[in-house]
Each structure stands twice: as structure tokens, then as C-alpha cells.
């Protein structure tokens, strides 16, 4: 009990890692599906 480790920064680092992983997944999905979504909107505009 004389020495209590400081774990305050550990939670922040874990949240930052989760945020980075989510950002990487979102970027990968946008890179893969970006042209498909663009084509859908182009076809929609042309049909209107």
C-alpha cells in the first residue's frame, strides 16, 4: 500500500489505440467501397 502504481495514462492510451484502429478500418472501407458508392450516385443523378 505504500506504492500505488499510476494507471491513469493507461486508459487514455487504450482509448487512443482503439480510435486509431477504428480510423484505419473506416479508411480501408472507404478506399474499397468509395468508387462503388460514387458510381451509384452518378447513376442516380443521370437517371434523374
N, CA, C and O atoms as a Tripos MOL2 file, in Angstrom:
@<TRIPOS>MOLECULE
protein
  192   191    48     0     0
PROTEIN
NO_CHARGES

@<TRIPOS>ATOM
      1 N           0.8040   -1.1900    0.0000 N.3       1 UNK1
      2 CA          0.0000    0.0000    0.0000 C.3       1 UNK1
      3 C           0.8540    1.2630    0.0000 C.2       1 UNK1
      4 O           0.3440    2.3610   -0.2230 O.2       1 UNK1
      5 N           2.1170    1.1120    0.2430 N.am      2 UNK2
      6 CA          2.9530    2.2980    0.2360 C.3       2 UNK2
      7 C           3.1850    2.7950   -1.1840 C.2       2 UNK2
      8 O           3.3550    3.9910   -1.4180 O.2       2 UNK2
      9 N           3.1880    1.8580   -2.1260 N.am      3 UNK3
     10 CA          3.4550    2.2420   -3.5070 C.3       3 UNK3
     11 C           2.2630    1.8350   -4.3600 C.2       3 UNK3
     12 O           2.0020    0.6470   -4.5480 O.2       3 UNK3
     13 N           1.5470    2.8180   -4.8710 N.am      4 UNK4
     14 CA          0.4120    2.5540   -5.7550 C.3       4 UNK4
     15 C           0.8090    2.9560   -7.1700 C.2       4 UNK4
     16 O           1.1340    4.1180   -7.4120 O.2       4 UNK4
     17 N           0.7870    2.0220   -8.0970 N.am      5 UNK5
     18 CA          1.1690    2.3650   -9.4680 C.3       5 UNK5
     19 C           0.1580    3.3170  -10.1040 C.2       5 UNK5
     20 O          -1.0460    3.2340   -9.8580 O.2       5 UNK5
     21 N           0.6680    4.1970  -10.9050 N.am      6 UNK6
     22 CA         -0.2030    5.1520  -11.5990 C.3       6 UNK6
     23 C          -0.6650    4.5280  -12.9060 C.2       6 UNK6
     24 O           0.1420    4.2340  -13.7880 O.2       6 UNK6
     25 N          -1.9520    4.3340  -13.0190 N.am      7 UNK7
     26 CA         -2.5170    3.7420  -14.2330 C.3       7 UNK7
     27 C          -3.4520    4.7180  -14.9290 C.2       7 UNK7
     28 O          -4.2940    4.3110  -15.7300 O.2       7 UNK7
     29 N          -3.3090    5.9870  -14.6310 N.am      8 UNK8
     30 CA         -4.2000    6.9740  -15.2220 C.3       8 UNK8
     31 C          -3.9730    7.1040  -16.7250 C.2       8 UNK8
     32 O          -4.9360    7.2300  -17.4820 O.2       8 UNK8
     33 N          -2.7380    7.0770  -17.1630 N.am      9 UNK9
     34 CA         -2.4370    7.2290  -18.5790 C.3       9 UNK9
     35 C          -2.7100    5.9850  -19.3890 C.2       9 UNK9
     36 O          -2.8120    6.0490  -20.6140 O.2       9 UNK9
     37 N          -2.8280    4.8570  -18.7220 N.am     10 UNK10
     38 CA         -3.0400    3.6000  -19.4340 C.3      10 UNK10
     39 C          -4.3870    3.5910  -20.1470 C.2      10 UNK10
     40 O          -4.4710    3.1460  -21.2910 O.2      10 UNK10
     41 N          -5.4270    4.0680  -19.5020 N.am     11 UNK11
     42 CA         -6.7470    4.1080  -20.1210 C.3      11 UNK11
     43 C          -6.7620    5.0120  -21.3320 C.2      11 UNK11
     44 O          -7.3920    4.6920  -22.3390 O.2      11 UNK11
     45 N          -6.0750    6.1390  -21.2470 N.am     12 UNK12
     46 CA         -6.0080    7.0710  -22.3660 C.3      12 UNK12
     47 C          -5.3130    6.4390  -23.5590 C.2      12 UNK12
     48 O          -5.7450    6.6130  -24.6980 O.2      12 UNK12
     49 N          -4.2470    5.7110  -23.3020 N.am     13 UNK13
     50 CA         -3.5190    5.0410  -24.3860 C.3      13 UNK13
     51 C          -4.3960    3.9740  -25.0270 C.2      13 UNK13
     52 O          -4.3980    3.8240  -26.2490 O.2      13 UNK13
     53 N          -5.1400    3.2350  -24.2130 N.am     14 UNK14
     54 CA         -6.0140    2.2050  -24.7680 C.3      14 UNK14
     55 C          -7.1000    2.8180  -25.6350 C.2      14 UNK14
     56 O          -7.3930    2.2990  -26.7130 O.2      14 UNK14
     57 N          -7.7040    3.9160  -25.1850 N.am     15 UNK15
     58 CA         -8.7160    4.5880  -25.9950 C.3      15 UNK15
     59 C          -8.1080    5.1180  -27.2850 C.2      15 UNK15
     60 O          -8.7470    5.0590  -28.3360 O.2      15 UNK15
     61 N          -6.9010    5.6290  -27.2250 N.am     16 UNK16
     62 CA         -6.2410    6.1410  -28.4250 C.3      16 UNK16
     63 C          -5.9760    5.0110  -29.4170 C.2      16 UNK16
     64 O          -6.1570    5.1940  -30.6210 O.2      16 UNK16
     65 N          -5.5530    3.8540  -28.9310 N.am     17 UNK17
     66 CA         -5.3160    2.7170  -29.8210 C.3      17 UNK17
     67 C          -6.6050    2.2400  -30.4720 C.2      17 UNK17
     68 O          -6.6190    1.9170  -31.6600 O.2      17 UNK17
     69 N          -7.6840    2.1940  -29.7060 N.am     18 UNK18
     70 CA         -8.9700    1.7960  -30.2720 C.3      18 UNK18
     71 C          -9.4040    2.8000  -31.3350 C.2      18 UNK18
     72 O          -9.8930    2.4090  -32.3950 O.2      18 UNK18
     73 N          -9.2270    4.0840  -31.0590 N.am     19 UNK19
     74 CA         -9.5970    5.1150  -32.0210 C.3      19 UNK19
     75 C          -8.7830    4.9940  -33.3040 C.2      19 UNK19
     76 O          -9.3240    5.1530  -34.3980 O.2      19 UNK19
     77 N          -7.5030    4.7180  -33.1810 N.am     20 UNK20
     78 CA         -6.6510    4.5460  -34.3600 C.3      20 UNK20
     79 C          -7.0810    3.3200  -35.1610 C.2      20 UNK20
     80 O          -7.1360    3.3780  -36.3900 O.2      20 UNK20
     81 N          -7.3840    2.2200  -34.4920 N.am     21 UNK21
     82 CA         -7.8260    1.0210  -35.2010 C.3      21 UNK21
     83 C          -9.1520    1.2530  -35.9160 C.2      21 UNK21
     84 O          -9.3250    0.8140  -37.0530 O.2      21 UNK21
     85 N         -10.0820    1.9320  -35.2690 N.am     22 UNK22
     86 CA        -11.3570    2.2430  -35.9210 C.3      22 UNK22
     87 C         -11.1370    3.1410  -37.1280 C.2      22 UNK22
     88 O         -11.7590    2.9390  -38.1710 O.2      22 UNK22
     89 N         -10.2620    4.1280  -37.0010 N.am     23 UNK23
     90 CA         -9.9650    5.0200  -38.1190 C.3      23 UNK23
     91 C          -9.3650    4.2520  -39.2860 C.2      23 UNK23
     92 O          -9.7150    4.5080  -40.4380 O.2      23 UNK23
     93 N          -8.4720    3.3190  -39.0080 N.am     24 UNK24
     94 CA         -7.8600    2.5240  -40.0760 C.3      24 UNK24
     95 C          -8.9090    1.6750  -40.7850 C.2      24 UNK24
     96 O          -8.8890    1.5570  -42.0110 O.2      24 UNK24
     97 N          -9.8260    1.0830  -40.0190 N.am     25 UNK25
     98 CA        -10.8810    0.2620  -40.6140 C.3      25 UNK25
     99 C         -11.7970    1.1270  -41.4810 C.2      25 UNK25
    100 O         -12.1580    0.7210  -42.5860 O.2      25 UNK25
    101 N         -12.1730    2.2960  -41.0030 N.am     26 UNK26
    102 CA        -13.0480    3.1850  -41.7680 C.3      26 UNK26
    103 C         -12.3650    3.6340  -43.0560 C.2      26 UNK26
    104 O         -12.9990    3.6630  -44.1110 O.2      26 UNK26
    105 N         -11.0990    3.9790  -42.9860 N.am     27 UNK27
    106 CA        -10.3620    4.3990  -44.1830 C.3      27 UNK27
    107 C         -10.2730    3.2590  -45.1810 C.2      27 UNK27
    108 O         -10.4380    3.4740  -46.3810 O.2      27 UNK27
    109 N         -10.0140    2.0490  -44.7020 N.am     28 UNK28
    110 CA         -9.9280    0.8940  -45.5980 C.3      28 UNK28
    111 C         -11.2680    0.6370  -46.2810 C.2      28 UNK28
    112 O         -11.3110    0.3510  -47.4770 O.2      28 UNK28
    113 N         -12.3560    0.7380  -45.5290 N.am     29 UNK29
    114 CA        -13.6850    0.5250  -46.1230 C.3      29 UNK29
    115 C         -13.9840    1.6020  -47.1560 C.2      29 UNK29
    116 O         -14.5180    1.3050  -48.2240 O.2      29 UNK29
    117 N         -13.6470    2.8440  -46.8480 N.am     30 UNK30
    118 CA        -13.8950    3.9210  -47.8070 C.3      30 UNK30
    119 C         -13.0520    3.7580  -49.0660 C.2      30 UNK30
    120 O         -13.5160    4.0640  -50.1650 O.2      30 UNK30
    121 N         -11.8290    3.2830  -48.9200 N.am     31 UNK31
    122 CA        -10.9940    3.0670  -50.0970 C.3      31 UNK31
    123 C         -11.5330    1.9420  -50.9650 C.2      31 UNK31
    124 O         -11.4590    2.0070  -52.1920 O.2      31 UNK31
    125 N         -12.0780    0.9060  -50.3250 N.am     32 UNK32
    126 CA        -12.5960   -0.2210  -51.0870 C.3      32 UNK32
    127 C         -13.9590    0.0830  -51.7130 C.2      32 UNK32
    128 O         -14.2140   -0.2920  -52.8570 O.2      32 UNK32
    129 N         -14.8220    0.7510  -50.9740 N.am     33 UNK33
    130 CA        -16.1830    0.9750  -51.4410 C.3      33 UNK33
    131 C         -16.4120    2.3680  -52.0200 C.2      33 UNK33
    132 O         -17.5070    2.6610  -52.5020 O.2      33 UNK33
    133 N         -15.4240    3.2090  -51.9830 N.am     34 UNK34
    134 CA        -15.5740    4.5710  -52.4860 C.3      34 UNK34
    135 C         -16.0050    4.6420  -53.9380 C.2      34 UNK34
    136 O         -16.9790    5.3280  -54.2470 O.2      34 UNK34
    137 N         -15.3170    3.9570  -54.8400 N.am     35 UNK35
    138 CA        -15.7300    4.0020  -56.2430 C.3      35 UNK35
    139 C         -17.1300    3.4230  -56.4770 C.2      35 UNK35
    140 O         -17.8640    3.9200  -57.3310 O.2      35 UNK35
    141 N         -17.5000    2.4050  -55.7470 N.am     36 UNK36
    142 CA        -18.8210    1.8000  -55.8970 C.3      36 UNK36
    143 C         -19.8970    2.8030  -55.4990 C.2      36 UNK36
    144 O         -20.8900    2.9710  -56.2060 O.2      36 UNK36
    145 N         -19.6970    3.4660  -54.3670 N.am     37 UNK37
    146 CA        -20.6660    4.4530  -53.9060 C.3      37 UNK37
    147 C         -20.7260    5.6200  -54.8910 C.2      37 UNK37
    148 O         -21.8080    6.1380  -55.1680 O.2      37 UNK37
    149 N         -19.5970    6.0310  -55.4110 N.am     38 UNK38
    150 CA        -19.5640    7.1060  -56.4050 C.3      38 UNK38
    151 C         -20.3320    6.7370  -57.6550 C.2      38 UNK38
    152 O         -21.0480    7.5690  -58.2140 O.2      38 UNK38
    153 N         -20.1930    5.5010  -58.0990 N.am     39 UNK39
    154 CA        -20.9360    5.0570  -59.2880 C.3      39 UNK39
    155 C         -22.4370    5.0260  -59.0250 C.2      39 UNK39
    156 O         -23.2250    5.3800  -59.9020 O.2      39 UNK39
    157 N         -22.8330    4.6120  -57.8480 N.am     40 UNK40
    158 CA        -24.2640    4.5920  -57.5090 C.3      40 UNK40
    159 C         -24.8290    5.9870  -57.5670 C.2      40 UNK40
    160 O         -25.8960    6.1950  -58.1460 O.2      40 UNK40
    161 N         -24.1380    6.9580  -56.9780 N.am     41 UNK41
    162 CA        -24.6470    8.3310  -57.0080 C.3      41 UNK41
    163 C         -24.6190    8.9100  -58.4190 C.2      41 UNK41
    164 O         -25.5160    9.6690  -58.7870 O.2      41 UNK41
    165 N         -23.6170    8.5710  -59.2080 N.am     42 UNK42
    166 CA        -23.5750    9.0390  -60.5880 C.3      42 UNK42
    167 C         -24.7570    8.4890  -61.3890 C.2      42 UNK42
    168 O         -25.3960    9.2230  -62.1420 O.2      42 UNK42
    169 N         -25.0410    7.2080  -61.2260 N.am     43 UNK43
    170 CA        -26.1830    6.6070  -61.9190 C.3      43 UNK43
    171 C         -27.4890    7.2350  -61.4550 C.2      43 UNK43
    172 O         -28.3950    7.4550  -62.2590 O.2      43 UNK43
    173 N         -27.5900    7.5230  -60.1720 N.am     44 UNK44
    174 CA        -28.7960    8.1330  -59.6390 C.3      44 UNK44
    175 C         -29.0190    9.5320  -60.2350 C.2      44 UNK44
    176 O         -30.1370    9.8880  -60.6050 O.2      44 UNK44
    177 N         -27.9440   10.3090  -60.3190 N.am     45 UNK45
    178 CA        -28.0410   11.6510  -60.8760 C.3      45 UNK45
    179 C         -28.3940   11.5760  -62.3680 C.2      45 UNK45
    180 O         -29.2070   12.3670  -62.8470 O.2      45 UNK45
    181 N         -27.8010   10.6530  -63.0910 N.am     46 UNK46
    182 CA        -28.0780   10.5150  -64.5170 C.3      46 UNK46
    183 C         -29.5230   10.1120  -64.7640 C.2      46 UNK46
    184 O         -30.1410   10.5760  -65.7220 O.2      46 UNK46
    185 N         -30.0680    9.2560  -63.9120 N.am     47 UNK47
    186 CA        -31.4440    8.8000  -64.0950 C.3      47 UNK47
    187 C         -32.4520    9.8910  -63.7180 C.2      47 UNK47
    188 O         -33.5820    9.8910  -64.2070 O.2      47 UNK47
    189 N         -32.0490   10.7960  -62.8710 N.am     48 UNK48
    190 CA        -32.9610   11.8900  -62.5260 C.3      48 UNK48
    191 C         -32.9990   12.8880  -63.6690 C.2      48 UNK48
    192 O         -33.7070   13.8920  -63.5880 O.2      48 UNK48
@<TRIPOS>BOND
     1     1     2 1
     2     2     3 1
     3     3     4 2
     4     3     5 am
     5     5     6 1
     6     6     7 1
     7     7     8 2
     8     7     9 am
     9     9    10 1
    10    10    11 1
    11    11    12 2
    12    11    13 am
    13    13    14 1
    14    14    15 1
    15    15    16 2
    16    15    17 am
    17    17    18 1
    18    18    19 1
    19    19    20 2
    20    19    21 am
    21    21    22 1
    22    22    23 1
    23    23    24 2
    24    23    25 am
    25    25    26 1
    26    26    27 1
    27    27    28 2
    28    27    29 am
    29    29    30 1
    30    30    31 1
    31    31    32 2
    32    31    33 am
    33    33    34 1
    34    34    35 1
    35    35    36 2
    36    35    37 am
    37    37    38 1
    38    38    39 1
    39    39    40 2
    40    39    41 am
    41    41    42 1
    42    42    43 1
    43    43    44 2
    44    43    45 am
    45    45    46 1
    46    46    47 1
    47    47    48 2
    48    47    49 am
    49    49    50 1
    50    50    51 1
    51    51    52 2
    52    51    53 am
    53    53    54 1
    54    54    55 1
    55    55    56 2
    56    55    57 am
    57    57    58 1
    58    58    59 1
    59    59    60 2
    60    59    61 am
    61    61    62 1
    62    62    63 1
    63    63    64 2
    64    63    65 am
    65    65    66 1
    66    66    67 1
    67    67    68 2
    68    67    69 am
    69    69    70 1
    70    70    71 1
    71    71    72 2
    72    71    73 am
    73    73    74 1
    74    74    75 1
    75    75    76 2
    76    75    77 am
    77    77    78 1
    78    78    79 1
    79    79    80 2
    80    79    81 am
    81    81    82 1
    82    82    83 1
    83    83    84 2
    84    83    85 am
    85    85    86 1
    86    86    87 1
    87    87    88 2
    88    87    89 am
    89    89    90 1
    90    90    91 1
    91    91    92 2
    92    91    93 am
    93    93    94 1
    94    94    95 1
    95    95    96 2
    96    95    97 am
    97    97    98 1
    98    98    99 1
    99    99   100 2
   100    99   101 am
   101   101   102 1
   102   102   103 1
   103   103   104 2
   104   103   105 am
   105   105   106 1
   106   106   107 1
   107   107   108 2
   108   107   109 am
   109   109   110 1
   110   110   111 1
   111   111   112 2
   112   111   113 am
   113   113   114 1
   114   114   115 1
   115   115   116 2
   116   115   117 am
   117   117   118 1
   118   118   119 1
   119   119   120 2
   120   119   121 am
   121   121   122 1
   122   122   123 1
   123   123   124 2
   124   123   125 am
   125   125   126 1
   126   126   127 1
   127   127   128 2
   128   127   129 am
   129   129   130 1
   130   130   131 1
   131   131   132 2
   132   131   133 am
   133   133   134 1
   134   134   135 1
   135   135   136 2
   136   135   137 am
   137   137   138 1
   138   138   139 1
   139   139   140 2
   140   139   141 am
   141   141   142 1
   142   142   143 1
   143   143   144 2
   144   143   145 am
   145   145   146 1
   146   146   147 1
   147   147   148 2
   148   147   149 am
   149   149   150 1
   150   150   151 1
   151   151   152 2
   152   151   153 am
   153   153   154 1
   154   154   155 1
   155   155   156 2
   156   155   157 am
   157   157   158 1
   158   158   159 1
   159   159   160 2
   160   159   161 am
   161   161   162 1
   162   162   163 1
   163   163   164 2
   164   163   165 am
   165   165   166 1
   166   166   167 1
   167   167   168 2
   168   167   169 am
   169   169   170 1
   170   170   171 1
   171   171   172 2
   172   171   173 am
   173   173   174 1
   174   174   175 1
   175   175   176 2
   176   175   177 am
   177   177   178 1
   178   178   179 1
   179   179   180 2
   180   179   181 am
   181   181   182 1
   182   182   183 1
   183   183   184 2
   184   183   185 am
   185   185   186 1
   186   186   187 1
   187   187   188 2
   188   187   189 am
   189   189   190 1
   190   190   191 1
   191   191   192 2
@<TRIPOS>SUBSTRUCTURE
     1 UNK1         2 RESIDUE 1 A UNK
     2 UNK2         6 RESIDUE 1 A UNK
     3 UNK3        10 RESIDUE 1 A UNK
     4 UNK4        14 RESIDUE 1 A UNK
     5 UNK5        18 RESIDUE 1 A UNK
     6 UNK6        22 RESIDUE 1 A UNK
     7 UNK7        26 RESIDUE 1 A UNK
     8 UNK8        30 RESIDUE 1 A UNK
     9 UNK9        34 RESIDUE 1 A UNK
    10 UNK10       38 RESIDUE 1 A UNK
    11 UNK11       42 RESIDUE 1 A UNK
    12 UNK12       46 RESIDUE 1 A UNK
    13 UNK13       50 RESIDUE 1 A UNK
    14 UNK14       54 RESIDUE 1 A UNK
    15 UNK15       58 RESIDUE 1 A UNK
    16 UNK16       62 RESIDUE 1 A UNK
    17 UNK17       66 RESIDUE 1 A UNK
    18 UNK18       70 RESIDUE 1 A UNK
    19 UNK19       74 RESIDUE 1 A UNK
    20 UNK20       78 RESIDUE 1 A UNK
    21 UNK21       82 RESIDUE 1 A UNK
    22 UNK22       86 RESIDUE 1 A UNK
    23 UNK23       90 RESIDUE 1 A UNK
    24 UNK24       94 RESIDUE 1 A UNK
    25 UNK25       98 RESIDUE 1 A UNK
    26 UNK26      102 RESIDUE 1 A UNK
    27 UNK27      106 RESIDUE 1 A UNK
    28 UNK28      110 RESIDUE 1 A UNK
    29 UNK29      114 RESIDUE 1 A UNK
    30 UNK30      118 RESIDUE 1 A UNK
    31 UNK31      122 RESIDUE 1 A UNK
    32 UNK32      126 RESIDUE 1 A UNK
    33 UNK33      130 RESIDUE 1 A UNK
    34 UNK34      134 RESIDUE 1 A UNK
    35 UNK35      138 RESIDUE 1 A UNK
    36 UNK36      142 RESIDUE 1 A UNK
    37 UNK37      146 RESIDUE 1 A UNK
    38 UNK38      150 RESIDUE 1 A UNK
    39 UNK39      154 RESIDUE 1 A UNK
    40 UNK40      158 RESIDUE 1 A UNK
    41 UNK41      162 RESIDUE 1 A UNK
    42 UNK42      166 RESIDUE 1 A UNK
    43 UNK43      170 RESIDUE 1 A UNK
    44 UNK44      174 RESIDUE 1 A UNK
    45 UNK45      178 RESIDUE 1 A UNK
    46 UNK46      182 RESIDUE 1 A UNK
    47 UNK47      186 RESIDUE 1 A UNK
    48 UNK48      190 RESIDUE 1 A UNK
